[in-house]
């Protein structure tokens, strides 16, 4: 038992260089929340739902992390910081890392039946802070979800999802094979997002310039009604008159 606990704490230290010792990691809210969830999940499987919920509420009060007792969680799960919500039918694989303010949320079935409503997160997935993963979708093995992304469709294995609504971003192989990428977002994803923002800003500035030109033309026409700039209809009429002569 102690060997498994030691291996778990070491797996967290490999992803977070801040702690100075294993004792410090034991004070992490994510570690406490996971330990209490193991108890709540055992009670939930034993159909002691009230006690399971009691442990769940105690955990949420102490850690600001809400993990439904019915959620299934694998080995070496790490919630860095807190304020995370994980729904009843969520399934989480091994070596998954979740940062703060993440939601693994569910949908409301139109048929009124519960069923599978929450995401399935496979092994070695990293979910960045503020990400929202909604519905009975699957985040494939080694998938990455960038900060504040909203994911409502399946994530292929190894893909990196960014944006609202999240879209897949291609990442070079040398970046993809890294053991761990903090917050699930590589520099290449940030550069691609920055290029899109620059392009949008350029288009917006060109649109402002075009509007200014149109306003200037209209002002010139209104100030000189007798010497207005010829419209296309006037030009066509002049061409016809020249051909008639």
N, C-alpha and C positions, 0 to 999 in steps of 0.2 A: 504493500500500500504506500509506504513512504517513498519507495523507488519511483512509483508512478507519479506521486505528488512532486517529487524532485524533478522528474523529467518534464512535467507540465510547467513548473515554474521556470525551468531552463528554456523551454520553448518560448515563453513570454519574453524572457530576457534577450533572446535572440532577435526578437522583433521590436524591442523597446530598450535602448541603451541607457535610459535614465536611472533605473534602480541600481543601488550599490550592493544589494544582497537579496537573497531569496526571502528573508524576513520582511523586507520592504514590499516585495511583490505580493505577499500575503495580505497586505493592507489595501490592495487595489480594489476599487468597487466592482470591477468586472469579475475578479476572482471570487469575491464574496457572493456576488449575484449568481455565478455559475454553481458554487457549492450549495447554496440554498435551493437553486433550481433542481439540482440532483435529488434533494430531499422531496421537494414538491412534486417532481415527476414520479418518484416512487409512490407517493401517496395517491397521485392521480391514477396511476396504473392499478392501484389497489382499490380504486373507486371510492376513496375517501376524499371526495371532492371539496368538502368544506375545509378540512385540514390543509389540503393542497393549496386552496385559495388563501388561507390564512398565512401560510409560509410565503406565498407569492406576494401578498400585500406587505408583509414584514420586510421582505427583500427589497421591494420597491421603495419603502419608507427609508431604508438604510442606505440604498445605493443609487436611487433615481434611475434604476434599470427595471423595466417591466418585461419579464419573460413568462408567458403563459405556462402553467404546469404541464400542458399537453404537448408542448414543443419538444421535438427530438433533436438532441445536440450530440455531436461526435466528440472526438478527442482533441485536446489542445485548442479549444475555442477561447479566443481572447477578445474581450470588449475593452478597447482603450478609452478611458474616461467613462462617460455614462450617457444618460438621457436617451436610452435606446429602447425600442419597443419591438417585441418579437411575438407574433400571433400563435394561436393554438395549434394550427396544422402545419406550422413551419417545420422544415427539416434541414438541419445543418450538418455538413460533413466534418471531416477531420482538418485540423490546421487552418481554420477559418479565422480571419481577422476583421473586426468591425470597429470603426471609429465612432466618435460621439454623434448623437442626434440622428441615428439611422432608424428607419422603420421597415420592418418586414411585415407589411400589412396585408389584409385580406379583402376580398370582394364580397358583395352581398348577393348571393345567388337569387335569381328571379324565381326559382322553383321553391324557395323557402327551405331547402334542405341545406344542412351544414356542409358535409363533404370536405374536399380539399380546397381551401380558400387562400392559403398563404404560400409563399415561395419555398422552393427547394434550392438550397445552396450547397453545391458539391465541394469536394476537397480543395484546399489551398486557394480559396477565393479571398480577395481583399475588397472591402466595401468602404469607400471614403466617407468622410464626415458629411452629414446632412443628406445622404442619399435616401431615396424612397423607392423601395422595391415592392410592387403591389400585385397581388393576385397569385393564382396557382401556376406560376412560371418557374422555369429552371435556370439558375445561373451555373453555367458549365464549369467543369474543373479548371482551375487556374484563371478563372475569369476575374476581371477587374472592373469595378464600378467607381467612377470618379466622384469627387465631392459634388453634392447637390444634384446629382443626376436623378432623373425620374424614370425608372425602368418598369415597363408594363408588358414586355415581350421577352421570350426566351433569349438568353445570352449564350452564344456558342462558346465552346471550350477555348480558353486562351484569349478571348476577345476583351477589349477595353471599351467600356461604355461611358460616354460623356454627354452632357447637355440635358436640355428639357425640350421635348421628350428625348430620352437618351438614344444615341446612335452609336454604332460601332466605329472605332477608330483603329486603323491599321498601325501596328507597332512593329518595329524591326525585330528580327529574331534575337539579336544579341540583348535586346531589352526584355523581350518576352521570357527568356529562359532564366532570368535572375530569380533567385530564391524568394526575394521579398522586395516589394515596392511600396514604400510608405504611402498611405492614403489612396493606394490603388491607381495613381495617376503618374505616368512617366513624363519626363520633359518633352518628349515628342508630342504627346497629347496636348500639353500646354502650348507648344509652338503652333500646332495646327489650329487650336482654338483661337490663339492670338491672331493668326493670319486671317481667319474668318472675320474677326472683329475689325481688323484693319480694313478689309474689303468693304464691310458694311459702312464703316465710317467714311470711306472714300466715296461710295455711292451716295450717301446722304449729303456730303458736301457738294457734289456735282448737282444733285437735285436742288439744293438751295441756290446755287449759282444760276441754274436754268430758270428757276422761278423769278429771280431778280431780273434776268434779261427780259422775260416776258412782261413783267411789271413795268420795266423801263420803256418797252415798245408801246404798251398801252398808254402810258403817260404821254409819250411823244405824239401819238395819234390824237389824244383828247385835247392837247394844248394847241395843235395845228390842224384843225379840222379841214381847212381848205387845201393844205399841203400834206395831207396824210401819206404815210407810206403806202404804196399801191398794194392792194390785196391781190390774191391769186386770180379772182374773178376779173378785176380790172386788167391785169396782164393778159388774160385770155381774150378779153374784148379787144385790146389793142392789137393783138396778133391777128385776130379775125379781120379787123379794119384794114390792116396793112395788106392782107391777102386780097381783100375786095378791091382795093385801089390797083 
